[in-house]
């Protein structure tokens, strides 16, 4: 206990949508690039599985939080690119505020002697 695991961790339930929205809020991306960005930005701690990522992208698109368009990836393949919508930005802001409150509360509890 207390050592950093070299194995990727599973996401905390309820965070996948927020992480996807945040990732594509920077620039539109295709699914593989989204997964790689989250993995890289988490310093190799978080790894998205295709079985979770693509259903989440579809769900977010159906909810109107993402829009998609076809484009060509860096390796010259046809890929579906996802971009955040105005509604998605509002939901992301709400989820980020809730996440900040929850993590601050947990930190206070964990730091109590």
ROSE-4610 file (N, C-alpha, C; in Angstrom, 1 decimal, always signed):
// ROSE-4610
residu = [X/X/X/X/X/X/X/X/X/X/X/X/X/X/X/X/X/X/X/X/X/X/X/X/X/X/X/X/X/X/X/X/X/X/X/X/X/X/X/X/X/X/X/X/X/X/X/X/X/X/X/X/X/X/X/X/X/X/X/X/X/X/X/X/X/X/X/X/X/X/X/X/X/X/X/X/X/X/X/X/X/X/X/X/X/X/X/X/X/X/X/X/X/X/X/X/X/X/X/X/X/X/X/X/X/X/X/X/X/X/X/X/X/X/X/X/X/X/X/X/X/X/X/X/X/X/X/X/X/X/X/X/X/X/X/X/X/X/X/X/X/X/X/X/X/X/X/X/X/X/X/X/X/X/X/X/X/X/X/X/X/X/X/X/X/X/X/X/X/X/X/X/X/X/X/X/X/X/X/X/X/X/X/X/X/X/X/X/X/X/X/X/X/X/X/X/X/X/X/X/X/X/X/X/X/X/X/X/X/X/X/X/X/X/X/X/X/X/X/X/X/X/X/X/X/X/X/X/X/X/X/X/X/X/X/X/X/X/X/X/X/X/X/X/X/X/X/X/X/X/X/X/X/X/X/X/X/X/X/X/X/X/X/X/X/X/X/X/X/X/X/X/X/X/X/X/X/X/X/X/X/X/X/X/X/X/X/X/X/X/X/X/X/X/X/X/X/X/X/X/X/X/X/X/X/X/X/X/X/X/X/X/X/X/X/X/X/X/X/X/X/X/X/X/X/X/X/X/X/X/X/X/X/X/X/X/X/X/X]
num = [1/1/1/2/2/2/3/3/3/4/4/4/5/5/5/6/6/6/7/7/7/8/8/8/9/9/9/10/10/10/11/11/11/12/12/12/13/13/13/14/14/14/15/15/15/16/16/16/17/17/17/18/18/18/19/19/19/20/20/20/21/21/21/22/22/22/23/23/23/24/24/24/25/25/25/26/26/26/27/27/27/28/28/28/29/29/29/30/30/30/31/31/31/32/32/32/33/33/33/34/34/34/35/35/35/36/36/36/37/37/37/38/38/38/39/39/39/40/40/40/41/41/41/42/42/42/43/43/43/44/44/44/45/45/45/46/46/46/47/47/47/48/48/48/49/49/49/50/50/50/51/51/51/52/52/52/53/53/53/54/54/54/55/55/55/56/56/56/57/57/57/58/58/58/59/59/59/60/60/60/61/61/61/62/62/62/63/63/63/64/64/64/65/65/65/66/66/66/67/67/67/68/68/68/69/69/69/70/70/70/71/71/71/72/72/72/73/73/73/74/74/74/75/75/75/76/76/76/77/77/77/78/78/78/79/79/79/80/80/80/81/81/81/82/82/82/83/83/83/84/84/84/85/85/85/86/86/86/87/87/87/88/88/88/89/89/89/90/90/90/91/91/91/92/92/92/93/93/93/94/94/94/95/95/95/96/96/96/97/97/97/98/98/98/99/99/99/100/100/100/101/101/101/102/102/102/103/103/103/104/104/104/105/105/105/106/106/106/107/107/107/108/108/108/109/109/109/110/110/110/111/111/111/112/112/112/113/113/113]
x = [+0.8/+0.0/+0.9/+0.4/+1.2/+2.1/+2.2/+3.1/+2.2/+2.8/+2.1/+2.1/+0.9/+0.7/+1.1/+1.7/+2.0/+0.9/-0.1/-1.3/-2.3/-2.9/-3.9/-5.1/-5.7/-6.8/-8.2/-9.2/-10.5/-11.0/-11.9/-12.5/-13.5/-13.5/-14.5/-15.9/-16.9/-18.2/-18.7/-19.3/-19.9/-18.9/-17.7/-16.7/-16.4/-16.8/-16.5/-17.0/-18.3/-18.9/-18.2/-17.9/-17.3/-15.9/-15.1/-13.8/-13.8/-14.8/-15.0/-15.3/-16.3/-16.7/-15.5/-14.8/-13.6/-12.6/-12.3/-11.3/-11.7/-12.9/-13.3/-13.7/-13.7/-13.9/-12.7/-11.6/-10.3/-10.3/-10.6/-10.5/-11.3/-12.0/-12.7/-11.7/-12.1/-11.2/-12.0/-11.4/-12.0/-11.8/-12.5/-12.6/-11.2/-10.4/-9.1/-8.2/-8.3/-7.6/-8.1/-9.4/-10.0/-9.4/-9.4/-8.9/-7.4/-6.6/-5.2/-4.9/-5.7/-5.6/-5.8/-6.9/-7.2/-6.1/-5.6/-4.5/-3.3/-2.9/-1.7/-1.8/-3.0/-3.1/-3.2/-3.6/-3.7/-2.4/-1.3/+0.0/-0.1/-0.8/-0.9/-1.7/-2.5/-3.3/-4.6/-5.3/-6.6/-6.5/-7.2/-7.2/-8.7/-9.2/-10.6/-10.6/-11.5/-11.7/-12.7/-12.6/-13.5/-14.9/-15.1/-16.4/-17.2/-16.4/-17.0/-17.0/-16.0/-15.8/-16.9/-17.0/-17.9/-19.4/-19.9/-21.2/-21.4/-20.4/-20.5/-20.6/-19.7/-19.8/-21.2/-21.7/-23.0/-24.1/-24.0/-25.0/-24.9/-23.7/-23.5/-24.0/-23.9/-24.4/-25.9/-26.5/-28.0/-28.5/-27.8/-28.3/-28.1/-27.4/-27.2/-26.0/-25.1/-23.9/-22.7/-22.7/-21.7/-22.3/-21.6/-22.0/-20.8/-21.1/-20.1/-20.1/-18.9/-18.8/-17.6/-17.7/-16.7/-15.5/-14.3/-13.1/-12.0/-10.8/-9.7/-8.7/-8.3/-7.4/-5.9/-5.0/-3.6/-3.0/-3.5/-2.9/-3.7/-4.5/-5.2/-6.3/-7.0/-8.1/-9.4/-10.5/-11.8/-12.1/-12.5/-12.8/-13.9/-14.7/-15.8/-15.2/-15.3/-14.8/-15.9/-15.7/-16.7/-16.3/-17.3/-17.1/-18.2/-17.9/-18.8/-19.8/-21.0/-22.1/-22.2/-23.0/-23.2/-23.9/-24.8/-25.5/-24.4/-23.5/-22.5/-21.6/-21.3/-20.4/-21.1/-22.5/-23.2/-23.2/-23.4/-23.4/-22.0/-21.0/-19.6/-19.3/-19.8/-19.5/-20.2/-21.5/-22.2/-21.5/-21.1/-20.4/-19.1/-18.4/-17.1/-17.3/-18.3/-18.5/-18.9/-19.7/-20.1/-18.9/-18.1/-16.9/-15.9/-15.8/-14.9/-15.4/-16.7/-17.3/-17.1/-17.3/-17.2/-15.7/-14.8/-13.4/-12.9/-13.3/-12.9/-13.4/-14.6/-15.2/-14.5/-14.2/-13.5/-12.1/-11.4/-10.1/-10.1/-11.1/-11.2/-11.3/-12.1/-12.3/-11.0/-10.4/-9.1/-8.0/-8.0/-6.9/-7.2/-8.4/-8.7/-8.0/-7.3/-6.6/-7.5]
y = [-1.2/+0.0/+1.2/+2.3/+3.5/+3.7/+2.6/+2.8/+3.0/+3.7/+4.0/+2.7/+2.4/+1.2/+1.6/+0.7/+0.9/+0.5/-0.1/-0.5/+0.6/+0.8/+1.8/+1.5/+2.6/+2.4/+2.6/+2.0/+2.2/+3.5/+4.1/+5.4/+5.3/+6.3/+6.4/+6.5/+5.7/+5.8/+7.2/+7.5/+8.8/+9.9/+9.5/+10.5/+10.4/+9.3/+9.1/+10.3/+10.6/+11.6/+13.0/+13.3/+14.6/+14.6/+13.5/+13.5/+13.6/+12.9/+13.0/+14.5/+15.1/+16.4/+17.4/+17.3/+18.1/+18.0/+16.7/+16.5/+17.1/+16.9/+17.5/+18.9/+19.5/+20.9/+21.7/+21.1/+21.7/+21.8/+20.7/+20.5/+19.3/+19.3/+18.1/+16.9/+15.7/+14.5/+13.3/+12.3/+11.0/+10.2/+9.1/+8.3/+7.8/+7.3/+6.8/+8.0/+9.2/+10.3/+10.8/+10.6/+11.0/+10.1/+8.8/+7.8/+8.0/+8.3/+8.6/+9.8/+10.9/+12.1/+12.0/+11.3/+11.1/+10.2/+9.2/+8.4/+9.2/+10.0/+10.9/+11.9/+12.7/+13.7/+13.2/+12.0/+11.4/+10.8/+11.0/+10.4/+8.9/+8.4/+6.9/+6.2/+7.0/+6.4/+5.9/+6.6/+6.3/+5.7/+4.6/+4.1/+3.7/+4.3/+4.0/+2.7/+1.9/+0.7/+1.0/+0.5/+0.7/+0.4/-0.6/-1.0/+0.0/+0.9/+2.0/+3.3/+3.6/+4.8/+5.0/+4.1/+4.3/+4.4/+3.6/+3.8/+5.1/+5.6/+6.9/+8.0/+7.9/+8.9/+9.0/+7.8/+7.7/+8.3/+8.0/+8.5/+10.0/+10.6/+12.0/+12.7/+12.1/+12.6/+12.6/+11.5/+11.4/+12.5/+12.8/+13.8/+15.2/+15.4/+16.7/+17.4/+16.6/+17.2/+17.2/+16.3/+16.2/+16.2/+16.7/+16.5/+15.9/+15.2/+14.4/+14.8/+14.6/+14.7/+13.8/+13.4/+12.5/+13.3/+12.8/+13.5/+12.5/+12.9/+12.0/+12.2/+11.1/+11.1/+11.4/+11.5/+11.7/+10.6/+9.4/+8.3/+8.1/+9.1/+9.1/+8.1/+7.9/+7.0/+7.8/+7.3/+8.0/+7.8/+8.9/+8.8/+9.7/+9.4/+10.2/+11.1/+12.4/+13.4/+14.0/+14.1/+14.6/+16.0/+16.9/+18.2/+18.5/+19.3/+19.7/+20.7/+20.6/+21.6/+22.6/+23.7/+24.7/+24.0/+23.2/+22.4/+21.6/+21.0/+20.1/+21.0/+22.2/+23.1/+23.5/+23.7/+24.0/+22.8/+21.6/+20.4/+20.2/+20.4/+20.2/+21.2/+22.4/+23.4/+22.9/+22.4/+22.0/+20.7/+19.8/+18.6/+18.9/+19.9/+20.3/+20.9/+21.7/+22.4/+21.3/+20.4/+19.3/+18.4/+18.1/+17.3/+18.1/+19.4/+20.1/+20.1/+20.2/+20.2/+18.8/+17.8/+16.4/+16.1/+16.4/+16.1/+16.9/+18.2/+19.0/+18.4/+17.9/+17.3/+16.1/+15.2/+14.0/+14.3/+15.3/+15.7/+16.1/+16.9/+17.4/+16.2/+15.2/+14.0/+13.2/+13.0/+12.2/+12.9/+14.2/+14.9/+15.1/+14.7/+14.9/+13.8/+14.1/+13.2/+12.1]
z = [+0.0/+0.0/+0.0/-0.6/-0.7/-1.9/-2.7/-3.9/-5.1/-6.1/-7.3/-8.2/-8.6/-9.5/-10.9/-11.6/-13.0/-13.9/-13.3/-14.1/-14.2/-15.4/-15.5/-14.6/-14.1/-13.1/-13.9/-13.3/-13.8/-13.4/-14.2/-13.8/-12.7/-11.9/-10.9/-11.5/-11.1/-11.7/-11.8/-12.9/-13.1/-13.7/-13.9/-14.4/-15.9/-16.6/-18.0/-18.8/-18.7/-19.5/-19.3/-18.1/-17.8/-18.4/-18.3/-18.9/-20.5/-21.1/-22.5/-22.9/-22.2/-22.6/-22.4/-21.3/-21.1/-22.2/-22.6/-23.6/-24.9/-25.4/-26.7/-26.6/-25.4/-25.3/-25.8/-25.8/-26.3/-27.8/-28.4/-29.9/-30.3/-31.4/-31.8/-32.0/-31.6/-31.7/-32.1/-32.7/-32.9/-31.7/-31.6/-30.4/-29.9/-30.8/-30.3/-29.8/-30.4/-29.9/-28.5/-28.3/-27.0/-25.9/-26.2/-25.2/-25.0/-26.0/-25.8/-25.0/-25.3/-24.6/-23.1/-22.8/-21.4/-20.7/-21.4/-20.9/-20.6/-21.6/-21.5/-20.5/-20.5/-19.5/-18.0/-17.9/-16.5/-16.1/-16.9/-16.6/-16.5/-17.5/-17.7/-16.6/-15.8/-14.8/-15.3/-16.1/-16.7/-18.1/-18.3/-19.6/-19.9/-21.1/-21.5/-22.3/-22.0/-22.9/-24.0/-25.2/-26.3/-25.9/-25.1/-24.7/-23.8/-23.2/-22.4/-23.2/-24.0/-24.7/-25.8/-26.7/-27.8/-27.5/-26.5/-26.1/-25.4/-24.7/-24.0/-25.0/-26.1/-27.1/-27.8/-28.1/-28.7/-27.7/-26.5/-25.5/-25.4/-25.4/-25.3/-26.6/-27.7/-28.9/-29.0/-28.5/-28.5/-27.5/-26.4/-25.5/-26.0/-27.1/-27.6/-27.0/-26.3/-25.7/-26.6/-27.5/-28.6/-29.9/-30.9/-32.3/-33.0/-34.1/-34.8/-36.3/-36.9/-38.3/-38.8/-40.0/-40.5/-41.0/-40.8/-41.2/-41.5/-41.7/-42.0/-40.8/-40.2/-39.1/-39.5/-38.6/-38.9/-39.7/-39.5/-40.3/-41.6/-42.0/-43.3/-43.4/-42.3/-42.2/-42.0/-42.4/-42.2/-40.7/-40.0/-38.6/-38.3/-37.2/-36.8/-35.7/-35.9/-35.0/-34.1/-32.8/-31.9/-31.4/-31.3/-30.8/-29.7/-28.8/-27.7/-28.3/-27.8/-28.2/-27.1/-27.3/-26.3/-25.1/-25.3/-24.2/-23.5/-24.2/-23.6/-22.7/-23.1/-22.3/-21.0/-21.1/-19.8/-18.9/-19.4/-18.6/-18.0/-18.8/-18.3/-17.2/-17.3/-16.2/-15.0/-15.1/-13.9/-13.3/-14.1/-13.6/-13.0/-13.6/-13.0/-11.6/-11.5/-10.2/-9.1/-9.5/-8.6/-8.2/-9.2/-9.0/-8.0/-8.2/-7.3/-5.9/-5.7/-4.3/-3.7/-4.4/-3.9/-3.6/-4.5/-4.2/-3.0/-2.9/-1.8/-0.5/-0.5/+0.8/+1.1/+0.1/+0.4/+0.9/+0.3/+0.8/+2.2/+2.6/+4.0/+5.0/+4.6/+5.4/+5.5/+4.4/+4.4/+5.1/+5.2/+5.8/+7.3/+7.8/+9.2/+10.0/+11.1/+11.9/+12.6]
